[in-house]
Amino acid sequence: MTETNSCDTKLLLLRGFDIFEHITDEEYEELGLIHNFLEAKDGDYIYFPFQNNNKLYFAKEGFIKLGYIDEQGNEVIKEIIQKGEVFGQLTLEKNNDQDEFARAYRSSVSLCAFTIEDFITLLKRKPQMAIAFSFQLGNKLRKVETRLLNILNKDVKSRLIQLLLQLAAENNAVTNNTALLEKFLTHEDIAKLIGSSRQTVTTTLNLLEKQGLITVSKEFIRINDMKAFKKEAEQETREQP
């Protein structure tokens, strides 16, 4: 990974995050923010499992894969982090080892990194940022809970539909009654995210396309009719035993 050092560049990039957008030049200097802007190439690890990292990361550009290795040596994807999201030592506890890894995914990424100590100091001096951070964590927790409930209670088709709807909402991809999703996830990765197999994901996508609900190409997945797609999700949920 490489680091960006220019103070002006750091301030400009920092303001790209909602939580930091109201910091003035004077406050930036007064707070003495100590942070790093990092860049990583596709496939580079940002941190490894059980690495005592003590850092909090904000994604500026690109995608980051969070996951762990199970007892059989298989990679399990926990989450795909996108622009504007936070990851790392979310509990703000020092020396708290995590079993996950973080890795640049399918493109180069740029990140803003704070040590836990510096970020806690920042939150103490800027209470409104602490509130914004708590809301961000709350949204993240709800997303994780929803994903877990879907895996436990819904079939593969329902889980896949819910994932596509979630991606459409998170990426502001909805225009009128359609949504155009950049196809940045492979079928294998989708399968890992929804607790299925690559073959089943491919079969289910083909089924949804035959139904006219989506259009799939190498570059994108288009939800052709959001209302009909949501109705299909509701229908599948009602038919669960």
Beta strands, then each sheet from edge to edge (+ up, - down):
strand 1: 2-4
strand 2: 35-40
strand 3: 45-47
strand 4: 55-69
strand 5: 75-81
strand 6: 86-88
strand 7: 101-115
strand 8: 174-175
strand 9: 178-182
strand 10: 214-216
strand 11: 220-223
sheet 1: 1+ 2- 7+ 3-
sheet 2: 1+ 2- 7+ 4- 5+
sheet 3: 1+ 2- 7+ 4- 6+
sheet 4: 8+ 9- 11+ 10-
end
